[in-house]
């Protein structure tokens, strides 16, 4: 009873902490806090059946209706706030570009792997043969 009375007087500012990443988080999960990645690869890995309506709405708004289908989202505070609410249902990875940024012509030859890599798969094009005069 005394503990409850003590907590009641703390108020919002003294009783709650704002989320702060721990110093070891960057080493554990990878990434550089000085240069964060620009794009998240977000994949839903758990079902939304039985989850509250607000979590279902966030999952739908992020385009994660189908499980194990990666979606790309910007690494901005408004998106990150929504991802934090459903973090137990999703996997977030940085977008990796092992072959560099694709050009406009290469965009049709790119695909996203399950590890969050945007791979450019170049297909061989048939060579046009010139007619030979005999």
Phi and psi in radians as a Rosetta constraint file:
Dihedral C 1 N 2 CA 2 C 2 CIRCULARHARMONIC -1.188 0.35
Dihedral N 2 CA 2 C 2 N 3 CIRCULARHARMONIC -0.616 0.35
Dihedral C 2 N 3 CA 3 C 3 CIRCULARHARMONIC -1.158 0.35
Dihedral N 3 CA 3 C 3 N 4 CIRCULARHARMONIC -0.698 0.35
Dihedral C 3 N 4 CA 4 C 4 CIRCULARHARMONIC -1.148 0.35
Dihedral N 4 CA 4 C 4 N 5 CIRCULARHARMONIC -0.684 0.35
Dihedral C 4 N 5 CA 5 C 5 CIRCULARHARMONIC -1.170 0.35
Dihedral N 5 CA 5 C 5 N 6 CIRCULARHARMONIC -0.625 0.35
Dihedral C 5 N 6 CA 6 C 6 CIRCULARHARMONIC -1.182 0.35
Dihedral N 6 CA 6 C 6 N 7 CIRCULARHARMONIC -0.670 0.35
Dihedral C 6 N 7 CA 7 C 7 CIRCULARHARMONIC -1.233 0.35
Dihedral N 7 CA 7 C 7 N 8 CIRCULARHARMONIC -0.563 0.35
Dihedral C 7 N 8 CA 8 C 8 CIRCULARHARMONIC -1.116 0.35
Dihedral N 8 CA 8 C 8 N 9 CIRCULARHARMONIC -0.541 0.35
Dihedral C 8 N 9 CA 9 C 9 CIRCULARHARMONIC -1.466 0.35
Dihedral N 9 CA 9 C 9 N 10 CIRCULARHARMONIC -0.136 0.35
Dihedral C 9 N 10 CA 10 C 10 CIRCULARHARMONIC -1.224 0.35
Dihedral N 10 CA 10 C 10 N 11 CIRCULARHARMONIC -0.678 0.35
Dihedral C 10 N 11 CA 11 C 11 CIRCULARHARMONIC 1.380 0.35
Dihedral N 11 CA 11 C 11 N 12 CIRCULARHARMONIC 3.130 0.35
Dihedral C 11 N 12 CA 12 C 12 CIRCULARHARMONIC -1.228 0.35
Dihedral N 12 CA 12 C 12 N 13 CIRCULARHARMONIC -0.747 0.35
Dihedral C 12 N 13 CA 13 C 13 CIRCULARHARMONIC -1.182 0.35
Dihedral N 13 CA 13 C 13 N 14 CIRCULARHARMONIC -0.701 0.35
Dihedral C 13 N 14 CA 14 C 14 CIRCULARHARMONIC -1.530 0.35
Dihedral N 14 CA 14 C 14 N 15 CIRCULARHARMONIC -0.424 0.35
Dihedral C 14 N 15 CA 15 C 15 CIRCULARHARMONIC -1.576 0.35
Dihedral N 15 CA 15 C 15 N 16 CIRCULARHARMONIC -0.363 0.35
Dihedral C 15 N 16 CA 16 C 16 CIRCULARHARMONIC -2.082 0.35
Dihedral N 16 CA 16 C 16 N 17 CIRCULARHARMONIC 2.549 0.35
Dihedral C 16 N 17 CA 17 C 17 CIRCULARHARMONIC -1.943 0.35
Dihedral N 17 CA 17 C 17 N 18 CIRCULARHARMONIC 2.515 0.35
Dihedral C 17 N 18 CA 18 C 18 CIRCULARHARMONIC -1.375 0.35
Dihedral N 18 CA 18 C 18 N 19 CIRCULARHARMONIC 2.523 0.35
Dihedral C 18 N 19 CA 19 C 19 CIRCULARHARMONIC -1.063 0.35
Dihedral N 19 CA 19 C 19 N 20 CIRCULARHARMONIC 2.174 0.35
Dihedral C 19 N 20 CA 20 C 20 CIRCULARHARMONIC -2.246 0.35
Dihedral N 20 CA 20 C 20 N 21 CIRCULARHARMONIC 2.201 0.35
Dihedral C 20 N 21 CA 21 C 21 CIRCULARHARMONIC -1.150 0.35
Dihedral N 21 CA 21 C 21 N 22 CIRCULARHARMONIC 2.518 0.35
Dihedral C 21 N 22 CA 22 C 22 CIRCULARHARMONIC -1.388 0.35
Dihedral N 22 CA 22 C 22 N 23 CIRCULARHARMONIC 2.688 0.35
Dihedral C 22 N 23 CA 23 C 23 CIRCULARHARMONIC -1.022 0.35
Dihedral N 23 CA 23 C 23 N 24 CIRCULARHARMONIC -0.571 0.35
Dihedral C 23 N 24 CA 24 C 24 CIRCULARHARMONIC -1.451 0.35
Dihedral N 24 CA 24 C 24 N 25 CIRCULARHARMONIC -0.109 0.35
Dihedral C 24 N 25 CA 25 C 25 CIRCULARHARMONIC -1.085 0.35
Dihedral N 25 CA 25 C 25 N 26 CIRCULARHARMONIC -0.661 0.35
Dihedral C 25 N 26 CA 26 C 26 CIRCULARHARMONIC -1.207 0.35
Dihedral N 26 CA 26 C 26 N 27 CIRCULARHARMONIC -0.639 0.35
Dihedral C 26 N 27 CA 27 C 27 CIRCULARHARMONIC -1.222 0.35
Dihedral N 27 CA 27 C 27 N 28 CIRCULARHARMONIC -0.646 0.35
Dihedral C 27 N 28 CA 28 C 28 CIRCULARHARMONIC -1.219 0.35
Dihedral N 28 CA 28 C 28 N 29 CIRCULARHARMONIC -0.775 0.35
Dihedral C 28 N 29 CA 29 C 29 CIRCULARHARMONIC -1.755 0.35
Dihedral N 29 CA 29 C 29 N 30 CIRCULARHARMONIC -0.076 0.35
Dihedral C 29 N 30 CA 30 C 30 CIRCULARHARMONIC 1.477 0.35
Dihedral N 30 CA 30 C 30 N 31 CIRCULARHARMONIC 2.807 0.35
Dihedral C 30 N 31 CA 31 C 31 CIRCULARHARMONIC 1.883 0.35
Dihedral N 31 CA 31 C 31 N 32 CIRCULARHARMONIC 2.816 0.35
Dihedral C 31 N 32 CA 32 C 32 CIRCULARHARMONIC -2.079 0.35
Dihedral N 32 CA 32 C 32 N 33 CIRCULARHARMONIC 2.092 0.35
Dihedral C 32 N 33 CA 33 C 33 CIRCULARHARMONIC -1.148 0.35
Dihedral N 33 CA 33 C 33 N 34 CIRCULARHARMONIC -0.399 0.35
Dihedral C 33 N 34 CA 34 C 34 CIRCULARHARMONIC -1.328 0.35
Dihedral N 34 CA 34 C 34 N 35 CIRCULARHARMONIC -0.569 0.35
Dihedral C 34 N 35 CA 35 C 35 CIRCULARHARMONIC -2.271 0.35
Dihedral N 35 CA 35 C 35 N 36 CIRCULARHARMONIC 1.411 0.35
Dihedral C 35 N 36 CA 36 C 36 CIRCULARHARMONIC -1.222 0.35
Dihedral N 36 CA 36 C 36 N 37 CIRCULARHARMONIC 2.704 0.35
Dihedral C 36 N 37 CA 37 C 37 CIRCULARHARMONIC -1.222 0.35
Dihedral N 37 CA 37 C 37 N 38 CIRCULARHARMONIC 2.728 0.35
Dihedral C 37 N 38 CA 38 C 38 CIRCULARHARMONIC -1.617 0.35
Dihedral N 38 CA 38 C 38 N 39 CIRCULARHARMONIC -0.453 0.35
Dihedral C 38 N 39 CA 39 C 39 CIRCULARHARMONIC -2.216 0.35
Dihedral N 39 CA 39 C 39 N 40 CIRCULARHARMONIC 2.329 0.35
Dihedral C 39 N 40 CA 40 C 40 CIRCULARHARMONIC -1.639 0.35
Dihedral N 40 CA 40 C 40 N 41 CIRCULARHARMONIC 2.463 0.35
Dihedral C 40 N 41 CA 41 C 41 CIRCULARHARMONIC -1.789 0.35
Dihedral N 41 CA 41 C 41 N 42 CIRCULARHARMONIC 1.931 0.35
Dihedral C 41 N 42 CA 42 C 42 CIRCULARHARMONIC -1.902 0.35
Dihedral N 42 CA 42 C 42 N 43 CIRCULARHARMONIC 2.249 0.35
Dihedral C 42 N 43 CA 43 C 43 CIRCULARHARMONIC -2.278 0.35
Dihedral N 43 CA 43 C 43 N 44 CIRCULARHARMONIC 2.283 0.35
Dihedral C 43 N 44 CA 44 C 44 CIRCULARHARMONIC -1.420 0.35
Dihedral N 44 CA 44 C 44 N 45 CIRCULARHARMONIC 2.230 0.35
Dihedral C 44 N 45 CA 45 C 45 CIRCULARHARMONIC -2.039 0.35
Dihedral N 45 CA 45 C 45 N 46 CIRCULARHARMONIC -0.153 0.35
Dihedral C 45 N 46 CA 46 C 46 CIRCULARHARMONIC -2.235 0.35
Dihedral N 46 CA 46 C 46 N 47 CIRCULARHARMONIC 2.763 0.35
Dihedral C 46 N 47 CA 47 C 47 CIRCULARHARMONIC -1.333 0.35
Dihedral N 47 CA 47 C 47 N 48 CIRCULARHARMONIC 2.672 0.35
Dihedral C 47 N 48 CA 48 C 48 CIRCULARHARMONIC -1.744 0.35
Dihedral N 48 CA 48 C 48 N 49 CIRCULARHARMONIC 0.064 0.35
Dihedral C 48 N 49 CA 49 C 49 CIRCULARHARMONIC -1.125 0.35
Dihedral N 49 CA 49 C 49 N 50 CIRCULARHARMONIC 2.224 0.35
Dihedral C 49 N 50 CA 50 C 50 CIRCULARHARMONIC 1.475 0.35
Dihedral N 50 CA 50 C 50 N 51 CIRCULARHARMONIC 0.007 0.35
Dihedral C 50 N 51 CA 51 C 51 CIRCULARHARMONIC -1.523 0.35
Dihedral N 51 CA 51 C 51 N 52 CIRCULARHARMONIC 2.763 0.35
Dihedral C 51 N 52 CA 52 C 52 CIRCULARHARMONIC -1.114 0.35
Dihedral N 52 CA 52 C 52 N 53 CIRCULARHARMONIC 2.757 0.35
Dihedral C 52 N 53 CA 53 C 53 CIRCULARHARMONIC -1.077 0.35
Dihedral N 53 CA 53 C 53 N 54 CIRCULARHARMONIC -0.565 0.35
Dihedral C 53 N 54 CA 54 C 54 CIRCULARHARMONIC -1.232 0.35
Dihedral N 54 CA 54 C 54 N 55 CIRCULARHARMONIC -0.576 0.35
Dihedral C 54 N 55 CA 55 C 55 CIRCULARHARMONIC -1.222 0.35
Dihedral N 55 CA 55 C 55 N 56 CIRCULARHARMONIC -0.692 0.35
Dihedral C 55 N 56 CA 56 C 56 CIRCULARHARMONIC -1.090 0.35
Dihedral N 56 CA 56 C 56 N 57 CIRCULARHARMONIC -0.703 0.35
Dihedral C 56 N 57 CA 57 C 57 CIRCULARHARMONIC -1.154 0.35
Dihedral N 57 CA 57 C 57 N 58 CIRCULARHARMONIC -0.735 0.35
Dihedral C 57 N 58 CA 58 C 58 CIRCULARHARMONIC -1.115 0.35
Dihedral N 58 CA 58 C 58 N 59 CIRCULARHARMONIC -0.766 0.35
Dihedral C 58 N 59 CA 59 C 59 CIRCULARHARMONIC -1.041 0.35
Dihedral N 59 CA 59 C 59 N 60 CIRCULARHARMONIC -0.764 0.35
Dihedral C 59 N 60 CA 60 C 60 CIRCULARHARMONIC -1.141 0.35
Dihedral N 60 CA 60 C 60 N 61 CIRCULARHARMONIC -0.777 0.35
Dihedral C 60 N 61 CA 61 C 61 CIRCULARHARMONIC -1.122 0.35
Dihedral N 61 CA 61 C 61 N 62 CIRCULARHARMONIC -0.536 0.35
Dihedral C 61 N 62 CA 62 C 62 CIRCULARHARMONIC -1.438 0.35
Dihedral N 62 CA 62 C 62 N 63 CIRCULARHARMONIC -0.069 0.35
Dihedral C 62 N 63 CA 63 C 63 CIRCULARHARMONIC 1.383 0.35
Dihedral N 63 CA 63 C 63 N 64 CIRCULARHARMONIC 0.433 0.35
Dihedral C 63 N 64 CA 64 C 64 CIRCULARHARMONIC -1.822 0.35
Dihedral N 64 CA 64 C 64 N 65 CIRCULARHARMONIC 0.604 0.35
Dihedral C 64 N 65 CA 65 C 65 CIRCULARHARMONIC -1.081 0.35
Dihedral N 65 CA 65 C 65 N 66 CIRCULARHARMONIC -0.652 0.35
Dihedral C 65 N 66 CA 66 C 66 CIRCULARHARMONIC -1.728 0.35
Dihedral N 66 CA 66 C 66 N 67 CIRCULARHARMONIC 2.372 0.35
Dihedral C 66 N 67 CA 67 C 67 CIRCULARHARMONIC -1.262 0.35
Dihedral N 67 CA 67 C 67 N 68 CIRCULARHARMONIC 2.630 0.35
Dihedral C 67 N 68 CA 68 C 68 CIRCULARHARMONIC 1.069 0.35
Dihedral N 68 CA 68 C 68 N 69 CIRCULARHARMONIC 0.451 0.35
Dihedral C 68 N 69 CA 69 C 69 CIRCULARHARMONIC -1.964 0.35
Dihedral N 69 CA 69 C 69 N 70 CIRCULARHARMONIC 1.889 0.35
Dihedral C 69 N 70 CA 70 C 70 CIRCULARHARMONIC -1.197 0.35
Dihedral N 70 CA 70 C 70 N 71 CIRCULARHARMONIC 2.516 0.35
Dihedral C 70 N 71 CA 71 C 71 CIRCULARHARMONIC -2.257 0.35
Dihedral N 71 CA 71 C 71 N 72 CIRCULARHARMONIC 2.593 0.35
Dihedral C 71 N 72 CA 72 C 72 CIRCULARHARMONIC -1.763 0.35
Dihedral N 72 CA 72 C 72 N 73 CIRCULARHARMONIC 2.340 0.35
Dihedral C 72 N 73 CA 73 C 73 CIRCULARHARMONIC -2.420 0.35
Dihedral N 73 CA 73 C 73 N 74 CIRCULARHARMONIC 2.583 0.35
Dihedral C 73 N 74 CA 74 C 74 CIRCULARHARMONIC -1.196 0.35
Dihedral N 74 CA 74 C 74 N 75 CIRCULARHARMONIC 2.616 0.35
Dihedral C 74 N 75 CA 75 C 75 CIRCULARHARMONIC -1.579 0.35
Dihedral N 75 CA 75 C 75 N 76 CIRCULARHARMONIC 1.328 0.35
Dihedral C 75 N 76 CA 76 C 76 CIRCULARHARMONIC -2.208 0.35
Dihedral N 76 CA 76 C 76 N 77 CIRCULARHARMONIC 2.732 0.35
Dihedral C 76 N 77 CA 77 C 77 CIRCULARHARMONIC -1.005 0.35
Dihedral N 77 CA 77 C 77 N 78 CIRCULARHARMONIC -0.643 0.35
Dihedral C 77 N 78 CA 78 C 78 CIRCULARHARMONIC -1.151 0.35
Dihedral N 78 CA 78 C 78 N 79 CIRCULARHARMONIC -0.696 0.35
Dihedral C 78 N 79 CA 79 C 79 CIRCULARHARMONIC -1.277 0.35
Dihedral N 79 CA 79 C 79 N 80 CIRCULARHARMONIC -0.715 0.35
Dihedral C 79 N 80 CA 80 C 80 CIRCULARHARMONIC -1.091 0.35
Dihedral N 80 CA 80 C 80 N 81 CIRCULARHARMONIC -0.593 0.35
Dihedral C 80 N 81 CA 81 C 81 CIRCULARHARMONIC -1.131 0.35
Dihedral N 81 CA 81 C 81 N 82 CIRCULARHARMONIC -0.671 0.35
Dihedral C 81 N 82 CA 82 C 82 CIRCULARHARMONIC -1.257 0.35
Dihedral N 82 CA 82 C 82 N 83 CIRCULARHARMONIC -0.676 0.35
Dihedral C 82 N 83 CA 83 C 83 CIRCULARHARMONIC -1.134 0.35
Dihedral N 83 CA 83 C 83 N 84 CIRCULARHARMONIC -0.594 0.35
Dihedral C 83 N 84 CA 84 C 84 CIRCULARHARMONIC -1.123 0.35
Dihedral N 84 CA 84 C 84 N 85 CIRCULARHARMONIC -0.586 0.35
Dihedral C 84 N 85 CA 85 C 85 CIRCULARHARMONIC -1.180 0.35
Dihedral N 85 CA 85 C 85 N 86 CIRCULARHARMONIC -0.606 0.35
Dihedral C 85 N 86 CA 86 C 86 CIRCULARHARMONIC -1.949 0.35
Dihedral N 86 CA 86 C 86 N 87 CIRCULARHARMONIC 0.449 0.35
Dihedral C 86 N 87 CA 87 C 87 CIRCULARHARMONIC -1.083 0.35
Dihedral N 87 CA 87 C 87 N 88 CIRCULARHARMONIC -0.405 0.35
Dihedral C 87 N 88 CA 88 C 88 CIRCULARHARMONIC -1.378 0.35
Dihedral N 88 CA 88 C 88 N 89 CIRCULARHARMONIC -0.169 0.35
Dihedral C 88 N 89 CA 89 C 89 CIRCULARHARMONIC -1.861 0.35
Dihedral N 89 CA 89 C 89 N 90 CIRCULARHARMONIC -0.146 0.35
Dihedral C 89 N 90 CA 90 C 90 CIRCULARHARMONIC -2.254 0.35
Dihedral N 90 CA 90 C 90 N 91 CIRCULARHARMONIC 2.911 0.35
Dihedral C 90 N 91 CA 91 C 91 CIRCULARHARMONIC -2.123 0.35
Dihedral N 91 CA 91 C 91 N 92 CIRCULARHARMONIC 2.286 0.35
Dihedral C 91 N 92 CA 92 C 92 CIRCULARHARMONIC -2.016 0.35
Dihedral N 92 CA 92 C 92 N 93 CIRCULARHARMONIC 2.214 0.35
Dihedral C 92 N 93 CA 93 C 93 CIRCULARHARMONIC -2.293 0.35
Dihedral N 93 CA 93 C 93 N 94 CIRCULARHARMONIC 2.689 0.35
Dihedral C 93 N 94 CA 94 C 94 CIRCULARHARMONIC -1.339 0.35
Dihedral N 94 CA 94 C 94 N 95 CIRCULARHARMONIC 2.612 0.35
Dihedral C 94 N 95 CA 95 C 95 CIRCULARHARMONIC -1.342 0.35
Dihedral N 95 CA 95 C 95 N 96 CIRCULARHARMONIC 2.171 0.35
Dihedral C 95 N 96 CA 96 C 96 CIRCULARHARMONIC -1.885 0.35
Dihedral N 96 CA 96 C 96 N 97 CIRCULARHARMONIC 2.438 0.35
Dihedral C 96 N 97 CA 97 C 97 CIRCULARHARMONIC -2.079 0.35
Dihedral N 97 CA 97 C 97 N 98 CIRCULARHARMONIC 1.421 0.35
Dihedral C 97 N 98 CA 98 C 98 CIRCULARHARMONIC -1.144 0.35
Dihedral N 98 CA 98 C 98 N 99 CIRCULARHARMONIC -0.470 0.35
Dihedral C 98 N 99 CA 99 C 99 CIRCULARHARMONIC -1.861 0.35
Dihedral N 99 CA 99 C 99 N 100 CIRCULARHARMONIC 0.270 0.35
Dihedral C 99 N 100 CA 100 C 100 CIRCULARHARMONIC 1.457 0.35
Dihedral N 100 CA 100 C 100 N 101 CIRCULARHARMONIC 3.121 0.35
Dihedral C 100 N 101 CA 101 C 101 CIRCULARHARMONIC -1.283 0.35
Dihedral N 101 CA 101 C 101 N 102 CIRCULARHARMONIC 2.230 0.35
Dihedral C 101 N 102 CA 102 C 102 CIRCULARHARMONIC -1.263 0.35
Dihedral N 102 CA 102 C 102 N 103 CIRCULARHARMONIC 2.625 0.35
Dihedral C 102 N 103 CA 103 C 103 CIRCULARHARMONIC -1.445 0.35
Dihedral N 103 CA 103 C 103 N 104 CIRCULARHARMONIC 3.070 0.35
Dihedral C 103 N 104 CA 104 C 104 CIRCULARHARMONIC -1.076 0.35
Dihedral N 104 CA 104 C 104 N 105 CIRCULARHARMONIC -0.663 0.35
Dihedral C 104 N 105 CA 105 C 105 CIRCULARHARMONIC -1.233 0.35
Dihedral N 105 CA 105 C 105 N 106 CIRCULARHARMONIC -0.544 0.35
Dihedral C 105 N 106 CA 106 C 106 CIRCULARHARMONIC -1.464 0.35
Dihedral N 106 CA 106 C 106 N 107 CIRCULARHARMONIC -0.163 0.35
Dihedral C 106 N 107 CA 107 C 107 CIRCULARHARMONIC -1.031 0.35
Dihedral N 107 CA 107 C 107 N 108 CIRCULARHARMONIC -0.599 0.35
Dihedral C 107 N 108 CA 108 C 108 CIRCULARHARMONIC -1.273 0.35
Dihedral N 108 CA 108 C 108 N 109 CIRCULARHARMONIC -0.316 0.35
Dihedral C 108 N 109 CA 109 C 109 CIRCULARHARMONIC -1.713 0.35
Dihedral N 109 CA 109 C 109 N 110 CIRCULARHARMONIC 0.213 0.35
Dihedral C 109 N 110 CA 110 C 110 CIRCULARHARMONIC -1.760 0.35
Dihedral N 110 CA 110 C 110 N 111 CIRCULARHARMONIC 2.664 0.35
Dihedral C 110 N 111 CA 111 C 111 CIRCULARHARMONIC -2.600 0.35
Dihedral N 111 CA 111 C 111 N 112 CIRCULARHARMONIC 2.764 0.35
Dihedral C 111 N 112 CA 112 C 112 CIRCULARHARMONIC -1.803 0.35
Dihedral N 112 CA 112 C 112 N 113 CIRCULARHARMONIC 2.174 0.35
Dihedral C 112 N 113 CA 113 C 113 CIRCULARHARMONIC -1.477 0.35
Dihedral N 113 CA 113 C 113 N 114 CIRCULARHARMONIC 2.969 0.35
Dihedral C 113 N 114 CA 114 C 114 CIRCULARHARMONIC -1.230 0.35
Dihedral N 114 CA 114 C 114 N 115 CIRCULARHARMONIC -0.283 0.35
Dihedral C 114 N 115 CA 115 C 115 CIRCULARHARMONIC -1.568 0.35
Dihedral N 115 CA 115 C 115 N 116 CIRCULARHARMONIC 0.075 0.35
Dihedral C 115 N 116 CA 116 C 116 CIRCULARHARMONIC 1.471 0.35
Dihedral N 116 CA 116 C 116 N 117 CIRCULARHARMONIC 0.429 0.35
Dihedral C 116 N 117 CA 117 C 117 CIRCULARHARMONIC -1.810 0.35
Dihedral N 117 CA 117 C 117 N 118 CIRCULARHARMONIC 2.331 0.35
Dihedral C 117 N 118 CA 118 C 118 CIRCULARHARMONIC -1.619 0.35
Dihedral N 118 CA 118 C 118 N 119 CIRCULARHARMONIC 1.836 0.35
Dihedral C 118 N 119 CA 119 C 119 CIRCULARHARMONIC -1.773 0.35
Dihedral N 119 CA 119 C 119 N 120 CIRCULARHARMONIC 2.413 0.35
Dihedral C 119 N 120 CA 120 C 120 CIRCULARHARMONIC -1.761 0.35
Dihedral N 120 CA 120 C 120 N 121 CIRCULARHARMONIC 2.000 0.35
Dihedral C 120 N 121 CA 121 C 121 CIRCULARHARMONIC -1.816 0.35
Dihedral N 121 CA 121 C 121 N 122 CIRCULARHARMONIC 1.818 0.35
Dihedral C 121 N 122 CA 122 C 122 CIRCULARHARMONIC -1.481 0.35
Dihedral N 122 CA 122 C 122 N 123 CIRCULARHARMONIC 2.169 0.35
Dihedral C 122 N 123 CA 123 C 123 CIRCULARHARMONIC -1.655 0.35
Dihedral N 123 CA 123 C 123 N 124 CIRCULARHARMONIC 2.540 0.35
Dihedral C 123 N 124 CA 124 C 124 CIRCULARHARMONIC -1.283 0.35
Dihedral N 124 CA 124 C 124 N 125 CIRCULARHARMONIC 2.350 0.35
Dihedral C 124 N 125 CA 125 C 125 CIRCULARHARMONIC -1.712 0.35
Dihedral N 125 CA 125 C 125 N 126 CIRCULARHARMONIC 2.503 0.35
Dihedral C 125 N 126 CA 126 C 126 CIRCULARHARMONIC -1.175 0.35
Dihedral N 126 CA 126 C 126 N 127 CIRCULARHARMONIC 2.467 0.35
Dihedral C 126 N 127 CA 127 C 127 CIRCULARHARMONIC -1.515 0.35
Dihedral N 127 CA 127 C 127 N 128 CIRCULARHARMONIC 2.291 0.35
Dihedral C 127 N 128 CA 128 C 128 CIRCULARHARMONIC -1.338 0.35
Dihedral N 128 CA 128 C 128 N 129 CIRCULARHARMONIC 2.194 0.35
Dihedral C 128 N 129 CA 129 C 129 CIRCULARHARMONIC -1.599 0.35
Dihedral N 129 CA 129 C 129 N 130 CIRCULARHARMONIC 2.425 0.35
Dihedral C 129 N 130 CA 130 C 130 CIRCULARHARMONIC -1.544 0.35
Dihedral N 130 CA 130 C 130 N 131 CIRCULARHARMONIC 2.590 0.35
Dihedral C 130 N 131 CA 131 C 131 CIRCULARHARMONIC -1.293 0.35
Dihedral N 131 CA 131 C 131 N 132 CIRCULARHARMONIC 2.438 0.35
Dihedral C 131 N 132 CA 132 C 132 CIRCULARHARMONIC -1.753 0.35
Dihedral N 132 CA 132 C 132 N 133 CIRCULARHARMONIC 2.327 0.35
Dihedral C 132 N 133 CA 133 C 133 CIRCULARHARMONIC -1.462 0.35
Dihedral N 133 CA 133 C 133 N 134 CIRCULARHARMONIC 2.336 0.35
